[in-house]
Structure formats: C-alpha cells, structure tokens
Amino acid sequence: MKVNLIPKSFFFDDDFDNFFLRAKGRNDMKCDIYEKEDVYHIELDVPGFGKEDINVEVKDGYLTVRAKKEKEETEEEKNYIRRERSYGEYTRSFNLGDADEEKVNAKFENGILLITVPKKDESLSKKTIEIK
C-alpha cells in the first residue's frame, strides 16, 4: 500500500505547471477541473482529434492523456498560403492524489474528453493508531 503524503492542494497538479514546459508555449489541450460531490471532473479540449487518437492511462498515481495526430500525406502538391493546423503528440499528466484509480471513466464528445475520477472512500482507508 502506498502512503500519500502530498497535501490536498497538490492533487491534480499537472506536469505543465513547471516553468520550462510552460516556456515552450506548447499546451494545446486546455482543461477545466472541478469537484462535485465525491467525484473530480476533468473536461479536456482535444479539438481535431478522433476518439481513436486519444489514450487515457492511469499508472503509479498519475492520470495521463495522450492525443496523437499524424500529418496527412497526399500525393498531390498543394500551394499553401497559410498552414496553421498542427500535428504530433500532445500529453497531459495529473497527480491523482486521493482518487480511486480503479473507477476512472472517460467519455469523448464533440472534441471534449470528459474524465470522471471518484474519490476514495476515506472511511475504508482510515486507521486508528494505538498509542503505546
């Protein structure tokens, strides 16, 4: 059993909060995280991706979302005036903290990935320590 000594304010901190990653200017998957009853909700924007392009994984206390889009190769030459759409792989990772990793669910609808992360039942993990 893992011991989680991270303060509650650090739950759902994400890898992109560090200065060096933010300085790159690459964070194309914006999200909102909110808590409702005993469930965390993550709404993550992944426009231009299909459900088959997105991978959600829970491992070692982290929730990781990857979206990969391959560059379309066509045989005909195009004379682009402007080319703004990007291709590649985008990743966001979140520390789950007090979440129940076994019950994470994800749903993709209209370019938005909806992830629900139930909290662990604290009454089951609570233990009284006998003082000797």
Backbone as CSV, one residue per row, in Angstrom:
resi,resn,N_x,N_y,N_z,CA_x,CA_y,CA_z,C_x,C_y,C_z
1,MET,0.841,-1.188,0.000,0.000,0.000,0.000,0.880,1.243,0.000
2,LYS,0.569,2.185,-0.869,1.322,3.424,-0.953,0.841,4.409,0.109
3,VAL,1.744,5.203,0.601,1.396,6.271,1.520,1.459,7.574,0.747
4,ASN,0.392,8.336,0.791,0.344,9.592,0.065,0.496,10.740,1.043
5,LEU,1.645,11.381,1.054,1.912,12.487,1.957,1.837,13.833,1.254
6,ILE,1.240,13.864,0.088,1.121,15.104,-0.679,-0.089,15.876,-0.161
7,PRO,0.060,17.165,0.157,-1.082,17.960,0.616,-2.177,18.018,-0.436
8,LYS,-3.425,18.174,-0.001,-4.568,18.185,-0.908,-4.430,19.246,-1.990
9,SER,-3.798,20.363,-1.700,-3.673,21.424,-2.699,-2.847,20.986,-3.903
10,PHE,-2.089,19.900,-3.774,-1.263,19.424,-4.878,-1.985,18.400,-5.747
11,PHE,-3.153,17.919,-5.352,-3.869,16.945,-6.163,-4.206,17.574,-7.498
12,PHE,-4.071,16.832,-8.539,-4.346,17.237,-9.902,-3.377,18.296,-10.407
13,ASP,-2.272,18.556,-9.691,-1.228,19.393,-10.266,-0.781,18.697,-11.529
14,ASP,-0.373,19.476,-12.481,-0.069,18.849,-13.752,1.332,19.193,-14.198
15,ASP,1.911,18.334,-14.992,3.302,18.474,-15.418,3.575,19.797,-16.128
16,PHE,2.551,20.430,-16.661,2.757,21.658,-17.415,2.831,22.885,-16.519
17,ASP,2.736,22.695,-15.196,2.866,23.824,-14.290,4.324,24.221,-14.086
18,ASN,5.246,23.432,-14.587,6.647,23.791,-14.366,7.103,24.792,-15.427
19,PHE,8.001,25.665,-15.045,8.425,26.792,-15.864,8.958,26.393,-17.229
20,PHE,9.792,25.362,-17.272,10.439,25.017,-18.533,9.443,24.510,-19.565
21,LEU,8.463,23.730,-19.149,7.472,23.254,-20.106,6.555,24.384,-20.541
22,ARG,6.214,25.289,-19.625,5.363,26.410,-19.969,6.082,27.346,-20.939
23,ALA,7.382,27.467,-20.792,8.161,28.357,-21.654,8.144,27.906,-23.108
24,LYS,7.931,26.623,-23.344,7.876,26.126,-24.718,6.647,26.641,-25.455
25,GLY,5.607,27.028,-24.705,4.387,27.516,-25.331,3.540,26.406,-25.920
26,ARG,3.782,25.156,-25.536,3.035,24.024,-26.083,2.143,23.416,-25.016
27,ASN,0.923,23.787,-25.036,-0.062,23.147,-24.182,-1.394,23.292,-24.891
28,ASP,-1.575,22.493,-25.922,-2.736,22.625,-26.776,-3.986,21.941,-26.237
29,MET,-3.856,21.193,-25.135,-5.017,20.549,-24.531,-5.358,21.286,-23.236
30,LYS,-6.231,22.262,-23.341,-6.660,23.038,-22.184,-7.712,22.256,-21.420
31,CYS,-7.752,22.455,-20.090,-8.726,21.696,-19.315,-9.319,22.520,-18.186
32,ASP,-10.463,22.064,-17.723,-11.105,22.554,-16.503,-11.238,21.355,-15.578
33,ILE,-10.955,21.565,-14.305,-11.109,20.503,-13.308,-11.993,21.048,-12.203
34,TYR,-13.026,20.296,-11.870,-13.893,20.715,-10.776,-14.311,19.496,-9.966
35,GLU,-14.771,19.788,-8.757,-15.167,18.742,-7.815,-16.658,18.877,-7.577
36,LYS,-17.367,17.762,-7.655,-18.804,17.760,-7.419,-19.126,16.503,-6.635
37,GLU,-19.659,16.692,-5.441,-19.914,15.598,-4.509,-18.609,14.861,-4.249
38,ASP,-18.523,13.589,-4.508,-17.309,12.823,-4.237,-16.582,12.436,-5.521
39,VAL,-16.697,13.277,-6.547,-16.102,12.969,-7.841,-15.382,14.208,-8.385
40,TYR,-14.164,13.990,-8.908,-13.463,15.032,-9.648,-13.866,14.891,-11.110
41,HIS,-14.061,16.011,-11.779,-14.411,16.026,-13.192,-13.335,16.802,-13.943
42,ILE,-12.829,16.200,-15.024,-11.846,16.861,-15.877,-12.470,16.987,-17.260
43,GLU,-12.550,18.209,-17.755,-13.034,18.460,-19.110,-11.840,18.973,-19.900
44,LEU,-11.395,18.171,-20.851,-10.161,18.441,-21.583,-10.477,18.671,-23.056
45,ASP,-10.050,19.809,-23.594,-10.277,20.121,-25.000,-9.280,19.365,-25.872
46,VAL,-9.791,18.584,-26.810,-8.953,17.886,-27.790,-9.588,18.038,-29.177
47,PRO,-9.721,19.294,-29.648,-10.363,19.513,-30.942,-9.517,18.973,-32.081
48,GLY,-10.191,18.453,-33.085,-9.492,17.943,-34.261,-9.038,16.502,-34.121
49,PHE,-9.259,15.909,-32.956,-8.877,14.516,-32.729,-10.118,13.641,-32.714
50,GLY,-9.944,12.391,-33.122,-10.996,11.408,-33.021,-10.799,10.577,-31.764
51,LYS,-11.821,9.890,-31.366,-11.766,9.031,-30.181,-10.606,8.029,-30.281
52,GLU,-10.359,7.538,-31.483,-9.303,6.540,-31.701,-7.897,7.136,-31.584
53,ASP,-7.786,8.463,-31.605,-6.487,9.137,-31.497,-6.089,9.426,-30.050
54,ILE,-6.978,9.146,-29.096,-6.777,9.532,-27.697,-6.576,8.299,-26.826
55,ASN,-5.604,8.399,-25.907,-5.313,7.316,-24.970,-5.324,7.892,-23.555
56,VAL,-6.095,7.272,-22.657,-6.151,7.681,-21.252,-5.604,6.531,-20.430
57,GLU,-4.624,6.839,-19.571,-3.954,5.789,-18.799,-3.793,6.236,-17.348
58,VAL,-3.990,5.288,-16.419,-3.741,5.532,-15.004,-2.620,4.599,-14.587
59,LYS,-1.531,5.199,-14.047,-0.382,4.394,-13.638,0.379,5.126,-12.538
60,ASP,0.693,4.411,-11.482,1.511,4.931,-10.376,1.004,6.264,-9.826
61,GLY,-0.312,6.380,-9.689,-0.887,7.582,-9.102,-1.043,8.756,-10.044
62,TYR,-0.816,8.541,-11.339,-0.952,9.611,-12.323,-1.954,9.224,-13.398
63,LEU,-2.727,10.212,-13.817,-3.631,10.079,-14.948,-2.941,10.781,-16.110
64,THR,-2.733,10.061,-17.215,-2.054,10.635,-18.378,-2.967,10.533,-19.595
65,VAL,-3.110,11.649,-20.284,-3.907,11.703,-21.509,-2.953,12.017,-22.652
66,ARG,-2.988,11.176,-23.688,-2.172,11.384,-24.886,-3.097,11.461,-26.097
67,ALA,-2.831,12.427,-26.944,-3.569,12.542,-28.197,-2.532,12.660,-29.309
68,LYS,-2.678,11.821,-30.322,-1.691,11.806,-31.402,-2.406,11.981,-32.734
69,LYS,-1.873,12.896,-33.530,-2.445,13.175,-34.841,-1.330,13.125,-35.870
70,GLU,-1.474,12.235,-36.833,-0.470,12.070,-37.894,-0.692,13.121,-38.980
71,LYS,0.385,13.564,-39.558,0.302,14.508,-40.665,-0.271,13.790,-41.871
72,GLU,-1.227,14.422,-42.510,-1.840,13.825,-43.695,-0.902,13.967,-44.880
73,GLU,-0.553,12.851,-45.454,0.330,12.868,-46.628,-0.534,12.626,-47.863
74,THR,-0.465,13.554,-48.782,-1.195,13.381,-50.032,-0.202,13.463,-51.177
75,GLU,-0.548,12.816,-52.243,0.362,12.784,-53.382,0.313,14.069,-54.200
76,GLU,-0.809,14.762,-54.150,-0.899,15.982,-54.947,-0.205,17.137,-54.230
77,GLU,0.436,17.976,-54.988,1.118,19.144,-54.442,0.076,20.221,-54.152
78,LYS,0.207,20.862,-52.997,-0.676,21.964,-52.643,0.180,23.205,-52.460
79,ASN,-0.288,24.306,-52.980,0.404,25.566,-52.810,-0.234,26.291,-51.620
80,TYR,0.254,25.984,-50.403,-0.333,26.548,-49.193,-0.062,28.039,-49.089
81,ILE,-1.078,28.788,-48.790,-0.961,30.210,-48.483,-0.680,30.358,-46.988
82,ARG,-1.333,29.541,-46.195,-1.145,29.531,-44.754,-1.382,28.112,-44.254
83,ARG,-0.561,27.676,-43.330,-0.711,26.334,-42.764,-0.570,26.438,-41.247
84,GLU,-1.705,26.362,-40.526,-1.723,26.567,-39.090,-2.038,25.296,-38.301
85,ARG,-2.671,24.335,-38.934,-3.042,23.131,-38.198,-1.789,22.353,-37.842
86,SER,-1.739,21.905,-36.605,-0.539,21.197,-36.155,-0.794,19.699,-36.037
87,TYR,0.288,18.959,-36.089,0.250,17.508,-35.998,1.270,17.089,-34.956
88,GLY,1.096,15.903,-34.454,2.054,15.401,-33.475,1.344,14.772,-32.296
89,GLU,2.068,14.676,-31.194,1.547,14.054,-29.986,1.513,15.073,-28.860
90,TYR,0.400,15.120,-28.159,0.201,16.026,-27.043,-0.085,15.189,-25.800
91,THR,0.455,15.616,-24.657,0.314,14.843,-23.424,0.021,15.768,-22.255
92,ARG,-0.880,15.327,-21.379,-1.130,15.995,-20.097,-1.133,14.911,-19.041
93,SER,-0.502,15.180,-17.904,-0.480,14.242,-16.779,-0.919,14.955,-15.518
94,PHE,-1.680,14.226,-14.691,-2.210,14.784,-13.454,-1.953,13.824,-12.300
95,ASN,-1.568,14.358,-11.152,-1.411,13.569,-9.940,-2.811,13.295,-9.403
96,LEU,-3.138,12.031,-9.166,-4.486,11.665,-8.734,-4.726,11.863,-7.247
97,GLY,-3.702,11.869,-6.431,-3.885,12.130,-5.003,-4.855,11.175,-4.338
98,ASP,-5.988,11.690,-3.845,-6.944,10.879,-3.089,-8.010,10.230,-3.972
99,ALA,-7.727,10.039,-5.231,-8.703,9.487,-6.170,-8.659,7.957,-6.192
100,ASP,-9.777,7.365,-6.570,-9.885,5.918,-6.708,-9.508,5.548,-8.141
101,GLU,-8.271,5.106,-8.324,-7.731,4.820,-9.661,-8.510,3.743,-10.403
102,GLU,-9.134,2.847,-9.671,-9.850,1.726,-10.292,-11.170,2.147,-10.932
103,LYS,-11.679,3.315,-10.587,-13.013,3.711,-11.051,-13.003,4.923,-11.978
104,VAL,-11.862,5.224,-12.593,-11.770,6.349,-13.526,-12.532,6.004,-14.804
105,ASN,-13.322,6.951,-15.298,-14.083,6.763,-16.538,-13.806,7.915,-17.486
106,ALA,-13.899,7.645,-18.784,-13.694,8.689,-19.787,-14.753,8.579,-20.879
107,LYS,-15.149,9.744,-21.389,-16.149,9.823,-22.454,-15.717,10.945,-23.392
108,PHE,-15.792,10.706,-24.689,-15.387,11.692,-25.684,-16.607,12.158,-26.457
109,GLU,-16.812,13.493,-26.486,-17.994,14.028,-27.146,-17.703,15.433,-27.678
110,ASN,-17.896,15.640,-28.970,-17.751,16.958,-29.599,-16.404,17.638,-29.312
111,GLY,-15.312,16.881,-29.397,-13.989,17.451,-29.204,-13.587,17.670,-27.753
112,ILE,-14.417,17.198,-26.818,-14.121,17.350,-25.397,-14.056,15.970,-24.758
113,LEU,-12.958,15.722,-24.041,-12.787,14.478,-23.303,-13.251,14.731,-21.873
114,LEU,-14.263,13.996,-21.442,-14.825,14.133,-20.101,-14.333,12.960,-19.258
115,ILE,-13.554,13.251,-18.224,-12.999,12.210,-17.368,-13.571,12.394,-15.972
116,THR,-14.107,11.313,-15.400,-14.587,11.358,-14.021,-13.677,10.497,-13.165
117,VAL,-13.292,11.060,-12.026,-12.360,10.397,-11.124,-12.979,10.407,-9.726
118,PRO,-13.601,9.291,-9.301,-14.193,9.248,-7.957,-13.118,9.297,-6.874
119,LYS,-13.473,9.906,-5.748,-12.565,9.929,-4.601,-12.618,8.581,-3.895
120,LYS,-11.518,8.259,-3.219,-11.506,7.040,-2.407,-12.400,7.256,-1.207
121,ASP,-13.019,6.172,-0.755,-13.823,6.213,0.455,-12.861,6.269,1.639
122,GLU,-12.745,7.443,2.267,-11.785,7.630,3.338,-12.079,6.765,4.550
123,SER,-13.347,6.401,4.750,-13.681,5.580,5.924,-13.061,4.189,5.820
124,LEU,-12.839,3.700,4.580,-12.228,2.393,4.411,-10.724,2.434,4.629
125,SER,-10.091,3.559,4.328,-8.651,3.654,4.452,-8.200,4.255,5.776
126,LYS,-9.145,4.664,6.584,-8.829,5.271,7.865,-8.453,4.204,8.881
127,LYS,-7.377,4.466,9.615,-6.910,3.507,10.615,-6.540,4.276,11.879
128,THR,-7.042,3.799,12.993,-6.700,4.402,14.273,-5.424,3.747,14.776
129,ILE,-4.481,4.565,15.197,-3.193,4.076,15.679,-3.222,4.005,17.199
130,GLU,-2.895,2.842,17.713,-2.845,2.658,19.158,-1.564,3.271,19.693
131,ILE,-1.719,4.091,20.730,-0.546,4.718,21.358,-0.039,3.798,22.444
132,LYS,1.258,3.501,22.400,1.853,2.568,23.381,2.658,3.314,24.420
